[in-house]
Amino acid sequence: MPEVMSDSQIQEKLREMLVESRAWLEGHFKLTSGRHSGNYMQCAMLLRFPKYAAFAGGEIAKRIAALRPDFIVSPALGGLIIGHEVARALNVPFLFCEREDGRMKLRRFPMPVGKRFVAVEDVVTTGGSVKETAEHMVAGGCVWAGSACIVDRSGGAQQLGPDLVSLFKVSFPTWEADDCPLCRELGTPPVKPGSRPGAK
């Protein structure tokens, strides 16, 4: 029987993986929300290692199995690898939404009307991309059973409610662009390491 890890053991293991893979960045960043921060979780760096992706996907799958999803859906691009790993661990199909004319849409697959899904993302800050993806699936006739992520860095401010499943919670200070102390101290613009332009 494989060892069952406690939540604290999983968090410690993930912390080690995030640091080792350089997925936990420090500097001056512009987040997808448009806010600035001195820290950034770039889970693509973690997920480039298949063993780390399989570990995170398997642990999320254990936590959402009771929701009985018929499929997993993720927003592209950040959720693609972890969403697929969760689906693989649960042996259910994996779908993804991508932006078309600025909105998340299911472009490459038929809409699985009447089926239950869990929306999976790598990092949740506001939860906007996950919520938009899930609402698109609901509008298409699917049932939103829950949401999950590797890292919840929202500090409780995400839009997905108290039922968001996460493996690791962390909260970093963030600031509006006009009130960013790093802009004043460093005198240089922030870096946007994510995959889509920030909010205007």
C-alpha positions, 0 to 999 in steps of 0.5 A: 500500500502506498503511504498516505501523506497528510496535508502538511506533508504534501504542502512541505513536499510541494514547497520543496518542489516549487523551490527546486524547480524555480517555480517560486519567483521573487522580483517585481511582477505584474499579475494577470489581475493588473496588480503588482507583487514581489512574488510570482508562482510560475507553475509551468516551471514545476510542471515541466518535470513529469514526476512533479506534475504526476504527484500534484495531479494525483493528490488533487485527484484524490481530493476531488474524486468524491465530486464524481466528475465525468470530465476535467476542464482547464483554462489554457494555457496554465491549466493544461498540464495539471488538468490533464494529470488530474484527468489521467489519475481519475481516468476521465476525459480532459478538455480545455477552453481557450480565448477567442475574441477575449473570452474563454470558449470550448473550441476543439471539443463537442460540449458534453451536455449534462456531464459533471466537471471539475475546473482545474488550474495551476495557480489561482489568484482571483480565480477569474479564468477558472470561473470564466471557463466553468461558466462557459461550460455551464452555459453549454449545459454541463454541471459545475461540480467543483474547482481545484488548483495546485496553489491558492495564492488568493488569500481568501479573495478568489471568486470560486468560493469556500469549496476551492480544493488546493494543495498549497495556500500562500498569500503575498502582498499585492498592490495597485500599479499606482501604489506599488512600492517596488515601482518607487524603490526600483524605478523599473517596470514590472515583469509579466511572466504569465501567458496573457496580457494583464488587466488595463 
